Amino acid sequence: MPNRKSNATKQAVDHKEHEVLDVDDADDGKQIATSLVNRFIKMWPRAIFDTPTTKPGKRQSIAKTLTVLDQPGVYILYRDDQPFYVGQAKGKLRSRLRAHANNVGSSKNYFWNYFSAFLVKDPNHINEVEAILISAMPSVVTNSSKPKLSREKMDSETREVIRQMRMRGAY
């Protein structure tokens, strides 16, 4: 009898091999013109790296069968729905993510259960996409990379708004 984890994983990744799915398909179906990122993966389970595929004749993990993971990109590791690490893969996303999933000595090994990824058209822009994501997510605390972007200083009025919010317990 298959375990619950395998069934849940199979349902979460049951899709066509070349299709990047968004579990939350609440958009209006309109595509935007992209120059940095052409597709994305949203909240796929870590379990695809250790759950065997159900494809006949294959004895490998689900992740090994997904050609979309052969591409370079920037990824986010999540613990439940909280992002805590942003990384990049100039080679295959699969290799970097599998290393995080299976490297027992890694500080990131035990803490994540989902990932998202942005497939970057031109590998020369991977650092730029990673810097944007790191800068946008204050909860990403385990990444030692520092974005090479100019940071806009907060003006005094905005600092005062934050101070007042903290005093009221709203921040």
Contacts in CASP RR format, 6 or more apart in sequence:
PFRMAT RR
TARGET T0000
AUTHOR 0000-0000-0000
METHOD contacts of the structure
MODEL  1
MPNRKSNATKQAVDHKEHEVLDVDDADDGKQIATSLVNRFIKMWPRAIFD
TPTTKPGKRQSIAKTLTVLDQPGVYILYRDDQPFYVGQAKGKLRSRLRAH
ANNVGSSKNYFWNYFSAFLVKDPNHINEVEAILISAMPSVVTNSSKPKLS
REKMDSETREVIRQMRMRGAY
5 47 0 8 1.000
5 51 0 8 1.000
6 51 0 8 1.000
8 45 0 8 1.000
8 47 0 8 1.000
9 45 0 8 1.000
9 47 0 8 1.000
9 48 0 8 1.000
9 51 0 8 1.000
9 62 0 8 1.000
10 51 0 8 1.000
10 54 0 8 1.000
10 62 0 8 1.000
12 23 0 8 1.000
12 44 0 8 1.000
12 45 0 8 1.000
13 44 0 8 1.000
13 45 0 8 1.000
13 48 0 8 1.000
13 62 0 8 1.000
13 66 0 8 1.000
15 21 0 8 1.000
17 65 0 8 1.000
17 66 0 8 1.000
17 67 0 8 1.000
18 67 0 8 1.000
18 68 0 8 1.000
20 39 0 8 1.000
20 40 0 8 1.000
20 41 0 8 1.000
20 68 0 8 1.000
20 119 0 8 1.000
21 41 0 8 1.000
21 42 0 8 1.000
22 40 0 8 1.000
22 42 0 8 1.000
23 42 0 8 1.000
23 43 0 8 1.000
24 42 0 8 1.000
24 43 0 8 1.000
34 121 0 8 1.000
35 121 0 8 1.000
36 120 0 8 1.000
36 121 0 8 1.000
36 122 0 8 1.000
36 125 0 8 1.000
36 128 0 8 1.000
36 129 0 8 1.000
37 118 0 8 1.000
37 119 0 8 1.000
37 120 0 8 1.000
37 121 0 8 1.000
37 129 0 8 1.000
38 119 0 8 1.000
38 120 0 8 1.000
38 121 0 8 1.000
39 68 0 8 1.000
39 118 0 8 1.000
39 119 0 8 1.000
40 116 0 8 1.000
40 117 0 8 1.000
40 118 0 8 1.000
40 119 0 8 1.000
41 68 0 8 1.000
41 115 0 8 1.000
41 116 0 8 1.000
41 117 0 8 1.000
41 118 0 8 1.000
41 119 0 8 1.000
42 116 0 8 1.000
43 78 0 8 1.000
43 81 0 8 1.000
43 114 0 8 1.000
43 115 0 8 1.000
43 116 0 8 1.000
44 114 0 8 1.000
44 115 0 8 1.000
44 116 0 8 1.000
45 113 0 8 1.000
45 114 0 8 1.000
46 101 0 8 1.000
46 112 0 8 1.000
46 113 0 8 1.000
46 114 0 8 1.000
46 115 0 8 1.000
47 113 0 8 1.000
48 61 0 8 1.000
48 62 0 8 1.000
48 63 0 8 1.000
48 66 0 8 1.000
49 61 0 8 1.000
49 62 0 8 1.000
49 63 0 8 1.000
49 97 0 8 1.000
49 98 0 8 1.000
49 101 0 8 1.000
49 102 0 8 1.000
50 61 0 8 1.000
50 101 0 8 1.000
50 102 0 8 1.000
51 61 0 8 1.000
51 62 0 8 1.000
52 59 0 8 1.000
52 60 0 8 1.000
52 61 0 8 1.000
52 62 0 8 1.000
53 60 0 8 1.000
53 61 0 8 1.000
53 62 0 8 1.000
53 64 0 8 1.000
53 65 0 8 1.000
55 65 0 8 1.000
58 65 0 8 1.000
63 69 0 8 1.000
63 94 0 8 1.000
63 97 0 8 1.000
63 98 0 8 1.000
64 94 0 8 1.000
66 94 0 8 1.000
68 93 0 8 1.000
68 119 0 8 1.000
69 92 0 8 1.000
69 93 0 8 1.000
69 94 0 8 1.000
69 97 0 8 1.000
70 92 0 8 1.000
70 93 0 8 1.000
70 94 0 8 1.000
71 92 0 8 1.000
71 93 0 8 1.000
71 119 0 8 1.000
72 88 0 8 1.000
72 89 0 8 1.000
72 90 0 8 1.000
72 91 0 8 1.000
72 92 0 8 1.000
72 93 0 8 1.000
72 119 0 8 1.000
72 120 0 8 1.000
72 123 0 8 1.000
72 126 0 8 1.000
73 88 0 8 1.000
73 89 0 8 1.000
73 90 0 8 1.000
73 93 0 8 1.000
73 117 0 8 1.000
73 118 0 8 1.000
73 119 0 8 1.000
73 120 0 8 1.000
73 123 0 8 1.000
73 126 0 8 1.000
73 129 0 8 1.000
74 86 0 8 1.000
74 87 0 8 1.000
74 88 0 8 1.000
74 89 0 8 1.000
74 117 0 8 1.000
74 118 0 8 1.000
74 120 0 8 1.000
74 126 0 8 1.000
74 129 0 8 1.000
74 130 0 8 1.000
74 133 0 8 1.000
75 86 0 8 1.000
75 87 0 8 1.000
75 88 0 8 1.000
75 89 0 8 1.000
75 93 0 8 1.000
75 96 0 8 1.000
75 97 0 8 1.000
75 115 0 8 1.000
75 116 0 8 1.000
75 117 0 8 1.000
75 118 0 8 1.000
76 83 0 8 1.000
76 85 0 8 1.000
76 86 0 8 1.000
76 87 0 8 1.000
76 115 0 8 1.000
76 116 0 8 1.000
76 117 0 8 1.000
76 133 0 8 1.000
76 137 0 8 1.000
76 140 0 8 1.000
77 83 0 8 1.000
77 84 0 8 1.000
77 85 0 8 1.000
77 86 0 8 1.000
77 87 0 8 1.000
77 100 0 8 1.000
77 108 0 8 1.000
77 111 0 8 1.000
77 112 0 8 1.000
77 114 0 8 1.000
77 115 0 8 1.000
78 84 0 8 1.000
78 112 0 8 1.000
78 113 0 8 1.000
78 114 0 8 1.000
78 115 0 8 1.000
78 116 0 8 1.000
79 111 0 8 1.000
79 112 0 8 1.000
79 113 0 8 1.000
80 113 0 8 1.000
80 114 0 8 1.000
81 114 0 8 1.000
82 139 0 8 1.000
83 137 0 8 1.000
83 139 0 8 1.000
83 140 0 8 1.000
84 111 0 8 1.000
84 112 0 8 1.000
84 139 0 8 1.000
84 140 0 8 1.000
84 141 0 8 1.000
84 142 0 8 1.000
85 100 0 8 1.000
85 108 0 8 1.000
85 112 0 8 1.000
85 140 0 8 1.000
85 142 0 8 1.000
85 143 0 8 1.000
86 130 0 8 1.000
86 133 0 8 1.000
86 134 0 8 1.000
86 137 0 8 1.000
86 140 0 8 1.000
86 143 0 8 1.000
86 145 0 8 1.000
87 96 0 8 1.000
87 130 0 8 1.000
87 143 0 8 1.000
87 145 0 8 1.000
88 96 0 8 1.000
88 126 0 8 1.000
88 127 0 8 1.000
88 129 0 8 1.000
88 130 0 8 1.000
89 95 0 8 1.000
89 96 0 8 1.000
89 97 0 8 1.000
89 126 0 8 1.000
90 123 0 8 1.000
90 126 0 8 1.000
91 123 0 8 1.000
93 117 0 8 1.000
93 119 0 8 1.000
97 115 0 8 1.000
97 117 0 8 1.000
99 106 0 8 1.000
100 106 0 8 1.000
100 108 0 8 1.000
100 109 0 8 1.000
100 112 0 8 1.000
101 109 0 8 1.000
102 109 0 8 1.000
103 109 0 8 1.000
107 142 0 8 1.000
108 142 0 8 1.000
118 129 0 8 1.000
118 133 0 8 1.000
120 126 0 8 1.000
120 129 0 8 1.000
127 148 0 8 1.000
130 145 0 8 1.000
130 147 0 8 1.000
131 145 0 8 1.000
131 147 0 8 1.000
131 148 0 8 1.000
131 149 0 8 1.000
132 147 0 8 1.000
132 149 0 8 1.000
133 140 0 8 1.000
134 140 0 8 1.000
134 143 0 8 1.000
134 145 0 8 1.000
134 146 0 8 1.000
134 147 0 8 1.000
135 147 0 8 1.000
135 149 0 8 1.000
135 151 0 8 1.000
154 162 0 8 1.000
162 171 0 8 1.000
165 171 0 8 1.000
END
